[in-house]
């Protein structure tokens, strides 16, 4: 359990912070930016839940919110693959990615095929989920930049964490479509096919 006895600590006033393994790093470190983007994503999901997405979508998002804290902890902890450690580090696991894929299949089963790209909007829930999707894509890009800088081997990032972000962005797109339904889905009309407005 985490104990937060005081919110401000003054330890980051010089532009540095500590990773989970107590290593000091700059707040501009790509790993810090990656888990910061995951935190932002979690806040956007909170907005989507507050907008009332319906029980099925809300249940999925509640699980994802919990897992995003796990993911942030994973990104903040340099990966050291150790078989059967005495105290295992909090890591994103393959079964969590598999569950995202199962949800993608479940929620997309009844959606109509797309004839064009979708404009974000449609409903407050759909708009928030589209925003969450874009933040998730950014978190994934930053995590891959961190992987390029720190590697995917010992001392770097857990590859499952990056896969999780990729699958989650797909799921958020599908959930946005689910929340809006075909009647509120706004399709992109390419420039040459749009009315001129004159």
C-alpha positions as a Markdown table, in Angstrom:
| # | Residue | x | y | z |
|---|---|---|---|---|
| 1 | Unk | 0.0 | 0.0 | 0.0 |
| 2 | Unk | 1.2 | 3.5 | -0.8 |
| 3 | Unk | 1.3 | 6.1 | 2.1 |
| 4 | Unk | 1.0 | 9.7 | 1.0 |
| 5 | Unk | 1.5 | 11.8 | 4.1 |
| 6 | Unk | 2.5 | 15.0 | 2.5 |
| 7 | Unk | 1.9 | 16.1 | -1.1 |
| 8 | Unk | 4.8 | 18.6 | -1.5 |
| 9 | Unk | 8.3 | 17.4 | -0.7 |
| 10 | Unk | 10.5 | 20.1 | -2.3 |
| 11 | Unk | 12.8 | 17.3 | -3.6 |
| 12 | Unk | 12.1 | 18.2 | -7.3 |
| 13 | Unk | 12.8 | 21.9 | -7.1 |
| 14 | Unk | 16.1 | 21.5 | -9.0 |
| 15 | Unk | 14.6 | 19.8 | -12.0 |
| 16 | Unk | 15.3 | 16.2 | -10.9 |
| 17 | Unk | 13.3 | 13.3 | -9.7 |
| 18 | Unk | 13.8 | 9.7 | -8.7 |
| 19 | Unk | 12.8 | 6.6 | -10.6 |
| 20 | Unk | 11.4 | 3.6 | -8.8 |
| 21 | Unk | 14.8 | 2.1 | -8.3 |
| 22 | Unk | 15.9 | 5.3 | -6.6 |
| 23 | Unk | 18.0 | 6.4 | -9.5 |
| 24 | Unk | 18.1 | 10.2 | -9.9 |
| 25 | Unk | 17.2 | 11.5 | -13.3 |
| 26 | Unk | 16.1 | 14.8 | -14.9 |
| 27 | Unk | 12.5 | 15.7 | -15.1 |
| 28 | Unk | 13.1 | 16.0 | -18.9 |
| 29 | Unk | 14.0 | 12.3 | -19.1 |
| 30 | Unk | 11.9 | 10.6 | -21.8 |
| 31 | Unk | 10.9 | 8.0 | -19.2 |
| 32 | Unk | 9.5 | 10.7 | -17.0 |
| 33 | Unk | 7.6 | 12.2 | -19.9 |
| 34 | Unk | 6.2 | 8.8 | -20.8 |
| 35 | Unk | 4.8 | 8.1 | -17.4 |
| 36 | Unk | 3.6 | 11.7 | -17.2 |
| 37 | Unk | 1.7 | 11.2 | -20.4 |
| 38 | Unk | 0.2 | 8.0 | -19.0 |
| 39 | Unk | -1.0 | 10.0 | -16.0 |
| 40 | Unk | -2.6 | 12.6 | -18.3 |
| 41 | Unk | -4.3 | 9.8 | -20.1 |
| 42 | Unk | -5.7 | 8.5 | -16.9 |
| 43 | Unk | -7.1 | 12.0 | -16.1 |
| 44 | Unk | -8.8 | 12.1 | -19.5 |
| 45 | Unk | -10.4 | 8.7 | -18.9 |
| 46 | Unk | -11.7 | 10.1 | -15.6 |
| 47 | Unk | -13.5 | 12.8 | -17.7 |
| 48 | Unk | -14.9 | 10.1 | -20.0 |
| 49 | Unk | -16.2 | 8.1 | -17.0 |
| 50 | Unk | -17.7 | 11.2 | -15.4 |
| 51 | Unk | -19.6 | 11.9 | -18.7 |
| 52 | Unk | -21.5 | 8.7 | -18.2 |
| 53 | Unk | -20.4 | 6.1 | -20.8 |
| 54 | Unk | -22.8 | 3.3 | -19.9 |
| 55 | Unk | -22.1 | 0.4 | -17.6 |
| 56 | Unk | -20.2 | -1.9 | -20.1 |
| 57 | Unk | -17.7 | 0.9 | -21.2 |
| 58 | Unk | -17.4 | 2.3 | -17.7 |
| 59 | Unk | -16.5 | -1.1 | -16.3 |
| 60 | Unk | -13.7 | -1.5 | -18.9 |
| 61 | Unk | -12.4 | 2.0 | -18.3 |
| 62 | Unk | -12.3 | 1.5 | -14.5 |
| 63 | Unk | -10.0 | -1.5 | -15.0 |
| 64 | Unk | -7.9 | 0.4 | -17.5 |
| 65 | Unk | -7.5 | 3.3 | -15.0 |
| 66 | Unk | -6.1 | 0.9 | -12.4 |
| 67 | Unk | -3.8 | -0.6 | -14.9 |
| 68 | Unk | -2.5 | 2.8 | -16.0 |
| 69 | Unk | -1.1 | 3.3 | -12.5 |
| 70 | Unk | 0.7 | -0.1 | -12.9 |
| 71 | Unk | 1.9 | 1.0 | -16.3 |
| 72 | Unk | 3.3 | 4.3 | -14.9 |
| 73 | Unk | 5.1 | 2.4 | -12.2 |
| 74 | Unk | 6.5 | 0.0 | -14.9 |
| 75 | Unk | 7.8 | 2.9 | -17.1 |
| 76 | Unk | 9.3 | 4.6 | -14.0 |
| 77 | Unk | 11.2 | 1.4 | -13.0 |
| 78 | Unk | 14.2 | 0.4 | -15.2 |
| 79 | Unk | 13.4 | -3.2 | -16.5 |
| 80 | Unk | 15.5 | -6.0 | -15.0 |
| 81 | Unk | 14.3 | -9.4 | -16.2 |
| 82 | Unk | 14.9 | -11.6 | -13.2 |
| 83 | Unk | 13.3 | -15.1 | -13.1 |
| 84 | Unk | 11.3 | -15.7 | -9.9 |
| 85 | Unk | 12.5 | -12.6 | -8.0 |
| 86 | Unk | 11.8 | -12.5 | -4.2 |
| 87 | Unk | 9.9 | -9.2 | -4.6 |
| 88 | Unk | 8.7 | -8.9 | -8.1 |
| 89 | Unk | 8.5 | -5.4 | -9.6 |
| 90 | Unk | 5.1 | -4.1 | -10.7 |
| 91 | Unk | 5.1 | -4.8 | -14.5 |
| 92 | Unk | 2.6 | -4.9 | -17.3 |
| 93 | Unk | 2.0 | -8.6 | -18.2 |
| 94 | Unk | 1.1 | -10.3 | -21.5 |
| 95 | Unk | -2.3 | -11.3 | -20.1 |
| 96 | Unk | -3.2 | -7.6 | -19.6 |
| 97 | Unk | -2.4 | -7.0 | -23.3 |
| 98 | Unk | -4.5 | -10.1 | -24.2 |
| 99 | Unk | -7.5 | -8.7 | -22.2 |
| 100 | Unk | -7.3 | -5.4 | -24.2 |
| 101 | Unk | -7.3 | -7.4 | -27.4 |
| 102 | Unk | -10.3 | -9.4 | -26.2 |
| 103 | Unk | -12.2 | -6.2 | -25.4 |
| 104 | Unk | -11.3 | -4.8 | -28.9 |
| 105 | Unk | -12.9 | -7.9 | -30.4 |
| 106 | Unk | -15.9 | -7.8 | -28.1 |
| 107 | Unk | -16.8 | -4.1 | -28.6 |
| 108 | Unk | -16.0 | -4.0 | -32.3 |
| 109 | Unk | -18.2 | -7.1 | -33.2 |
| 110 | Unk | -21.4 | -5.0 | -33.6 |
| 111 | Unk | -19.9 | -1.8 | -35.0 |
| 112 | Unk | -20.6 | -1.0 | -38.7 |
| 113 | Unk | -17.6 | -1.0 | -41.0 |
| 114 | Unk | -15.9 | 2.3 | -41.5 |
| 115 | Unk | -16.3 | 4.2 | -44.8 |
| 116 | Unk | -14.0 | 7.0 | -43.8 |
| 117 | Unk | -12.0 | 8.4 | -40.9 |
| 118 | Unk | -14.0 | 9.7 | -37.9 |
| 119 | Unk | -14.0 | 13.2 | -36.6 |
| 120 | Unk | -13.6 | 13.4 | -32.8 |
| 121 | Unk | -16.9 | 14.4 | -31.2 |
| 122 | Unk | -20.4 | 12.9 | -31.5 |
| 123 | Unk | -21.1 | 12.9 | -27.8 |
| 124 | Unk | -19.2 | 14.1 | -24.6 |
| 125 | Unk | -18.2 | 10.5 | -23.9 |
| 126 | Unk | -17.1 | 9.9 | -27.4 |
| 127 | Unk | -15.1 | 13.2 | -27.6 |
| 128 | Unk | -13.3 | 12.4 | -24.3 |
| 129 | Unk | -12.5 | 8.9 | -25.5 |
| 130 | Unk | -11.1 | 10.3 | -28.8 |
| 131 | Unk | -9.0 | 12.7 | -26.7 |
| 132 | Unk | -7.8 | 9.8 | -24.6 |
| 133 | Unk | -6.9 | 7.9 | -27.7 |
| 134 | Unk | -4.6 | 10.8 | -28.9 |
| 135 | Unk | -3.0 | 11.1 | -25.5 |
| 136 | Unk | -2.4 | 7.4 | -25.5 |
| 137 | Unk | -0.8 | 7.6 | -28.9 |
| 138 | Unk | 1.5 | 10.3 | -27.6 |
| 139 | Unk | 2.4 | 8.3 | -24.6 |
| 140 | Unk | 3.3 | 5.4 | -26.9 |
| 141 | Unk | 5.5 | 7.6 | -29.0 |
| 142 | Unk | 7.3 | 9.0 | -26.0 |
| 143 | Unk | 7.7 | 5.5 | -24.6 |
| 144 | Unk | 9.3 | 4.4 | -27.8 |
| 145 | Unk | 11.6 | 7.4 | -27.7 |
| 146 | Unk | 12.6 | 6.3 | -24.2 |
| 147 | Unk | 13.1 | 2.8 | -25.5 |
| 148 | Unk | 15.4 | 4.1 | -28.2 |
| 149 | Unk | 17.4 | 6.0 | -25.5 |
| 150 | Unk | 17.4 | 3.4 | -22.7 |
| 151 | Unk | 16.8 | 0.1 | -24.6 |
| 152 | Unk | 14.4 | -2.8 | -24.2 |
| 153 | Unk | 16.9 | -4.9 | -22.3 |
| 154 | Unk | 18.2 | -4.7 | -18.7 |
| 155 | Unk | 18.0 | -1.1 | -17.4 |
| 156 | Unk | 15.6 | -0.1 | -20.2 |
| 157 | Unk | 11.8 | -0.5 | -20.7 |
| 158 | Unk | 9.6 | -3.5 | -20.5 |
| 159 | Unk | 8.4 | -4.3 | -24.0 |
| 160 | Unk | 5.0 | -5.3 | -22.8 |
| 161 | Unk | 4.4 | -1.7 | -21.5 |
| 162 | Unk | 4.8 | -0.4 | -25.0 |
| 163 | Unk | 2.6 | -3.1 | -26.5 |
| 164 | Unk | -0.1 | -2.3 | -23.9 |
| 165 | Unk | -0.1 | 1.4 | -25.0 |
| 166 | Unk | -0.5 | 0.3 | -28.6 |
| 167 | Unk | -3.5 | -2.0 | -27.9 |
| 168 | Unk | -5.1 | 0.5 | -25.6 |
| 169 | Unk | -5.2 | 3.2 | -28.2 |
| 170 | Unk | -7.0 | 0.8 | -30.5 |
| 171 | Unk | -9.5 | -0.1 | -27.7 |
| 172 | Unk | -10.1 | 3.6 | -27.0 |
| 173 | Unk | -11.0 | 4.2 | -30.6 |
| 174 | Unk | -13.4 | 1.3 | -30.6 |
| 175 | Unk | -14.9 | 2.5 | -27.3 |
| 176 | Unk | -15.4 | 6.0 | -28.7 |
| 177 | Unk | -17.3 | 4.5 | -31.6 |
| 178 | Unk | -19.3 | 2.3 | -29.2 |
| 179 | Unk | -20.2 | 5.4 | -27.0 |
| 180 | Unk | -21.3 | 7.4 | -30.0 |
| 181 | Unk | -23.1 | 4.8 | -32.0 |
| 182 | Unk | -23.4 | 5.1 | -35.8 |
| 183 | Unk | -26.1 | 7.7 | -35.5 |
| 184 | Unk | -23.7 | 10.2 | -33.8 |
| 185 | Unk | -20.5 | 9.2 | -35.6 |
| 186 | Unk | -19.1 | 12.1 | -37.7 |
| 187 | Unk | -17.2 | 10.9 | -40.8 |
| 188 | Unk | -14.5 | 12.9 | -42.4 |
| 189 | Unk | -15.4 | 14.1 | -45.9 |
| 190 | Unk | -12.3 | 14.8 | -48.0 |
| 191 | Unk | -11.8 | 18.3 | -49.2 |
| 192 | Unk | -12.8 | 17.8 | -52.8 |
| 193 | Unk | -16.1 | 16.1 | -51.8 |
| 194 | Unk | -17.2 | 18.7 | -49.2 |
| 195 | Unk | -19.7 | 21.5 | -50.1 |
| 196 | Unk | -17.9 | 24.7 | -50.9 |
| 197 | Unk | -19.9 | 26.7 | -48.3 |
| 198 | Unk | -20.5 | 29.5 | -50.8 |
